Amino acid sequence: MLTETAIVPTALASRYLQQLCKHFAHKIAVRYDAASGDAQFPWGRCTMTATAELLTLRAEAADAEALARVKAVVDDHLIRFAWKEGLKPDWTPAG
């Protein structure tokens, strides 16, 4: 399993986590509350945690192509939802 993590500084972490999860729930299995979320895409998974100042994203998939797809979907939606802040996740391999 390949894994990458992005830590996004924002005071609106919980809001974005819930917005992402609510949106994804229209098409895929999602579990979430104000502090954590788990989105199960057909090609991989993204878990999310929110604190007062940080949104942490963890993408997992079986291969590099699927991992890139998970990250692209999450990036696209977070960038649109957080356009006022200009947020862009910076993904790094999990160690």
Backbone torsions as a table, in degrees:
resi	resn	phi	psi	omega
1	MET	NA	128.6	176.3
2	LEU	-93.0	141.4	-177.0
3	THR	-138.6	136.4	171.9
4	GLU	-133.7	151.5	-176.9
5	THR	-126.7	144.7	173.2
6	ALA	-130.5	132.3	176.2
7	ILE	-112.1	117.5	-173.5
8	VAL	-112.6	112.7	178.4
9	PRO	-72.5	122.6	176.4
10	THR	-166.0	140.2	176.0
11	ALA	-77.0	-7.3	-178.7
12	LEU	-108.5	29.6	-175.6
13	ALA	-56.2	-48.2	-178.4
14	SER	-63.4	-41.2	179.1
15	ARG	-60.4	-47.9	-179.1
16	TYR	-67.1	-39.4	177.2
17	LEU	-57.4	-49.4	-178.4
18	GLN	-67.3	-37.1	178.9
19	GLN	-65.2	-44.9	176.8
20	LEU	-59.5	-48.9	-176.8
21	CYS	-64.7	-42.3	177.9
22	LYS	-60.8	-42.2	-179.7
23	HIS	-66.3	-48.0	-179.6
24	PHE	-63.2	-30.7	-177.1
25	ALA	-63.6	-15.7	176.5
26	HIS	-67.8	-23.1	-174.8
27	LYS	-126.9	-21.6	-175.3
28	ILE	-135.6	169.8	176.8
29	ALA	-74.4	126.8	-178.8
30	VAL	-139.3	139.3	170.5
31	ARG	-125.4	136.6	179.8
32	TYR	-162.7	161.1	168.3
33	ASP	-141.1	-165.6	-176.0
34	ALA	-67.5	-21.5	-174.1
35	ALA	-111.2	-15.6	-177.5
36	SER	-152.2	154.3	178.7
37	GLY	-149.0	155.7	-179.5
38	ASP	-142.5	112.2	-179.2
39	ALA	-110.1	121.8	-177.0
40	GLN	-102.4	93.9	176.2
41	PHE	-78.5	158.1	177.7
42	PRO	-60.8	-25.0	-175.6
43	TRP	-107.9	-0.6	-179.6
44	GLY	171.1	-163.6	-172.9
45	ARG	-143.4	148.9	171.8
46	CYS	-131.6	122.6	172.9
47	THR	-105.0	146.4	-175.3
48	MET	-134.1	142.6	172.4
49	THR	-133.7	145.2	-179.6
50	ALA	-124.8	134.8	170.5
51	THR	-120.3	-175.1	-178.5
52	ALA	-60.5	-28.2	-174.6
53	GLU	-127.4	-4.1	-174.6
54	LEU	-137.6	140.6	168.2
55	LEU	-110.7	118.1	179.9
56	THR	-106.5	126.9	-179.0
57	LEU	-114.7	137.2	178.2
58	ARG	-131.8	112.5	-179.8
59	ALA	-100.8	136.3	179.3
60	GLU	-134.0	141.2	176.3
61	ALA	-161.1	164.6	-176.1
62	ALA	-74.1	-28.1	-178.9
63	ASP	-144.2	171.1	-174.5
64	ALA	-63.0	-38.4	-179.9
65	GLU	-64.9	-44.6	179.3
66	ALA	-66.8	-38.9	178.3
67	LEU	-63.1	-42.9	177.8
68	ALA	-61.1	-36.2	179.5
69	ARG	-68.5	-43.4	176.6
70	VAL	-58.5	-49.9	-178.5
71	LYS	-61.6	-40.6	-179.0
72	ALA	-63.6	-42.3	179.5
73	VAL	-65.2	-46.2	180.0
74	VAL	-64.6	-46.4	178.7
75	ASP	-56.5	-51.3	-177.1
76	ASP	-55.2	-46.6	-177.2
77	HIS	-73.0	-42.6	179.7
78	LEU	-64.1	-41.2	178.6
79	ILE	-60.5	-41.4	178.5
80	ARG	-68.8	-44.0	-177.7
81	PHE	-68.8	-32.6	-175.0
82	ALA	-108.3	30.8	-174.5
83	TRP	-58.7	-31.9	-180.0
84	LYS	-65.4	-30.4	179.9
85	GLU	-91.5	-14.4	-178.9
86	GLY	66.6	35.6	-177.6
87	LEU	-74.0	142.5	174.5
88	LYS	-146.4	112.9	179.3
89	PRO	-58.8	139.6	176.1
90	ASP	-112.0	99.9	-173.5
91	TRP	-81.7	139.6	175.1
92	THR	-134.9	145.3	177.6
93	PRO	-58.9	135.6	177.9
94	ALA	-76.2	138.8	-176.6
95	GLY	-110.3	NA	NA
